[in-house]
Amino acid sequence: MSFETITAFLAMGGYATYVFASYGLTGLTLLGLLLTEARRHRSWLRRQHLVQGKAKFDL
């Protein structure tokens, strides 16, 4: 599918609402997963340092 103008591209043949909502939801989901896993990783690192008896540090 080719588009003649940027407006036609942004309209997506009448499906722009669904297309851009899907991209937005996917982006938010991936961002949420990234943030959740970063928090879990920091928590795991803290627990490992406590188990190993090392000094507490801020992450």
Beta strands, then each sheet from edge to edge (+ up, - down):
end
